[in-house]
Amino acid sequence: MARPPRNFVEGLYHVTAQASDTRFLFLSDAERELFLDGLAAVCERYELALVTYTLMSNHYHLVVAIPDSRLSAALQRLHSWYSRRHNKHRAREAHLFRAHFFARQLESDEDLLWACRYVARNPVEAGLVADPLDWRWGGARANAGLERPRIPLDDEPLRAALGGREGWREGYALFLDSEDEPAANASQPG
């Protein structure tokens, strides 16, 4: 019997999907670039607002705003498209992604900030970089204003969660390395 579709409502979500078994989703920078191209296209087509992301070797994380229940269809399209390209290039046929992705609705500004911090720090926790702002394959550098985004990002939820004041990007960068609670006034000039 097929699994019933999940009912997602409008809101912000932390989403992650993992490779099947011991497979890797990304074995090269070119594959990461290809995936980002597909992610950008899917976000545009399904009107999803990507806040941030991180690509690891065997999984990825997104923080994304959705207008309704279209998240499942969007990820199915992304995963199917990328799997076909990846498997063709690698002469494989097996499933690339696990059957189900994880998605948790973010309930507050604080929840959003902690989810974005978790996503940005994933490469640090994996021992790949010492500073989350050193990871090339995530949105944290763009969110912090250190570079132009590789794919379109919606900074508005982060800006609002940090009080919406000038300097919010610097407050966000500081929060990524801090164990402290995020403060809406952290971005307020001294």
C-alpha positions as CSV (number, residue, x, y, z in Angstrom):
1,M,0.0,0.0,0.0
2,A,1.3,3.4,-0.9
3,R,2.2,5.9,1.8
4,P,-0.4,8.7,2.0
5,P,1.0,12.1,1.0
6,R,2.0,14.3,3.9
7,N,0.0,17.5,4.3
8,F,2.2,20.5,4.6
9,V,0.8,23.9,5.4
10,E,2.2,27.3,4.6
11,G,5.2,28.1,6.6
12,L,9.0,27.8,7.1
13,Y,10.5,24.3,7.2
14,H,13.8,22.6,7.9
15,V,14.1,19.9,5.3
16,T,16.8,17.3,4.9
17,A,17.2,14.3,2.6
18,Q,19.8,11.6,2.7
19,A,21.3,9.2,0.3
20,S,20.3,5.5,0.3
21,D,22.6,3.1,2.2
22,T,26.2,4.2,2.0
23,R,25.9,6.1,-1.2
24,F,27.1,9.7,-1.7
25,L,24.9,12.3,-3.3
26,F,27.8,14.5,-4.3
27,L,31.2,13.1,-5.4
28,S,32.5,16.3,-7.0
29,D,32.0,20.1,-7.1
30,A,30.4,19.7,-10.5
31,E,27.7,17.5,-9.0
32,R,27.1,20.0,-6.3
33,E,26.8,22.8,-8.9
34,L,24.4,20.6,-10.9
35,F,22.2,20.0,-7.8
36,L,22.2,23.7,-7.0
37,D,21.0,24.5,-10.5
38,G,18.2,21.9,-10.1
39,L,17.3,23.2,-6.7
40,A,17.1,26.8,-8.0
41,A,14.9,25.7,-10.9
42,V,12.6,23.7,-8.6
43,C,12.3,26.5,-6.1
44,E,11.3,28.9,-8.9
45,R,8.8,26.5,-10.5
46,Y,7.1,25.5,-7.3
47,E,7.4,29.0,-5.8
48,L,9.4,27.9,-2.8
49,A,11.5,30.6,-1.0
50,L,14.9,29.2,-0.1
51,V,16.3,30.8,3.1
52,T,19.5,28.8,3.4
53,Y,21.0,25.4,2.6
54,T,24.0,23.2,3.1
55,L,25.1,20.4,0.8
56,M,27.1,17.6,2.5
57,S,28.4,14.4,0.8
58,N,25.6,12.1,1.7
59,H,22.8,14.5,2.6
60,Y,21.6,18.1,2.3
61,H,19.7,20.5,4.4
62,L,17.3,23.3,3.4
63,V,15.4,26.0,5.3
64,V,12.6,26.9,3.0
65,A,9.3,28.8,3.0
66,I,6.4,27.1,1.3
67,P,3.0,28.5,0.3
68,D,1.1,25.3,0.6
69,S,1.5,21.5,0.3
70,R,3.7,21.5,-2.8
71,L,6.9,20.6,-1.0
72,S,6.6,16.9,-1.6
73,A,6.0,17.4,-5.3
74,A,8.9,19.8,-5.6
75,L,11.3,17.4,-3.8
76,Q,10.1,14.5,-5.8
77,R,10.9,16.3,-9.0
78,L,14.3,17.5,-7.8
79,H,15.3,14.0,-6.5
80,S,14.1,12.2,-9.6
81,W,15.8,14.7,-11.9
82,Y,19.1,14.6,-10.0
83,S,19.0,10.8,-9.5
84,R,18.7,10.2,-13.2
85,R,21.6,12.5,-14.0
86,H,23.8,11.1,-11.2
87,N,23.0,7.5,-11.9
88,K,23.6,7.9,-15.7
89,H,27.0,9.5,-15.1
90,R,27.9,6.8,-12.6
91,A,26.4,3.9,-14.6
92,R,24.1,3.0,-11.7
93,E,20.5,2.1,-11.4
94,A,19.7,1.9,-7.7
95,H,17.8,4.5,-5.7
96,L,20.0,7.5,-4.9
97,F,17.8,9.0,-2.1
98,R,16.2,7.4,0.8
99,A,12.4,7.0,0.4
100,H,11.4,9.8,2.6
101,F,12.8,13.2,3.4
102,F,12.6,14.8,6.8
103,A,10.7,18.1,7.2
104,R,9.9,20.0,10.4
105,Q,7.8,23.2,10.5
106,L,9.6,26.0,12.2
107,E,7.4,27.5,14.9
108,S,9.0,30.9,15.8
109,D,11.8,33.3,14.9
110,E,14.0,31.7,17.5
111,D,13.3,28.2,16.0
112,L,14.2,29.6,12.5
113,L,17.5,31.1,13.8
114,W,18.5,27.8,15.5
115,A,17.5,25.8,12.4
116,C,19.6,28.1,10.2
117,R,22.5,27.8,12.7
118,Y,22.2,24.0,12.7
119,V,22.3,23.9,8.9
120,A,25.3,26.3,8.7
121,R,27.2,24.4,11.4
122,N,26.7,20.9,9.9
123,P,30.0,21.0,8.0
124,V,31.7,22.1,11.3
125,E,30.2,19.3,13.3
126,A,31.3,16.9,10.5
127,G,34.9,18.1,10.8
128,L,35.0,19.5,7.3
129,V,35.7,23.2,8.3
130,A,36.4,25.0,11.5
131,D,34.1,28.0,10.7
132,P,30.7,27.6,9.2
133,L,31.4,30.7,7.0
134,D,34.2,28.7,5.4
135,W,31.9,26.1,3.8
136,R,31.5,26.7,0.1
137,W,28.4,24.6,-0.3
138,G,26.0,26.4,1.8
139,G,24.0,29.6,2.0
140,A,25.6,30.9,5.3
141,R,28.2,33.1,3.6
142,A,25.5,34.8,1.5
143,N,23.2,35.1,4.5
144,A,26.0,36.8,6.4
145,G,26.6,39.2,3.5
146,L,30.1,37.8,2.6
147,E,29.3,36.8,-0.9
148,R,26.5,36.9,-3.5
149,P,24.3,33.9,-3.3
150,R,25.0,31.1,-5.7
151,I,21.3,30.5,-6.1
152,P,18.4,32.8,-5.2
153,L,17.9,33.1,-1.4
154,D,15.1,34.8,0.5
155,D,16.8,36.7,3.4
156,E,13.6,38.3,4.7
157,P,12.8,35.6,7.3
158,L,16.3,35.8,8.8
159,R,16.3,39.6,8.7
160,A,13.0,39.8,10.4
161,A,14.0,37.2,13.0
162,L,17.0,39.3,13.9
163,G,15.0,42.5,14.4
164,G,15.2,43.8,10.8
165,R,17.7,46.5,11.7
166,E,20.8,47.5,9.7
167,G,23.6,45.3,10.6
168,W,21.5,42.1,10.9
169,R,23.9,40.2,8.7
170,E,26.8,40.8,11.1
171,G,24.5,39.7,14.0
172,Y,23.7,36.5,12.1
173,A,27.4,35.8,11.5
174,L,28.2,36.3,15.2
175,F,25.3,34.0,16.2
176,L,26.6,31.2,14.0
177,D,29.7,30.9,16.2
178,S,28.0,31.6,19.5
179,E,26.3,29.3,22.0
180,D,24.2,32.2,23.2
181,E,20.5,32.7,22.5
182,P,19.8,34.8,19.4
183,A,18.6,38.3,20.2
184,A,16.4,40.4,18.0
185,N,18.4,43.4,19.0
186,A,21.8,41.7,18.3
187,S,22.0,43.5,15.0
188,Q,21.4,46.9,16.5
189,P,24.4,49.2,16.1
190,G,26.3,49.7,19.4
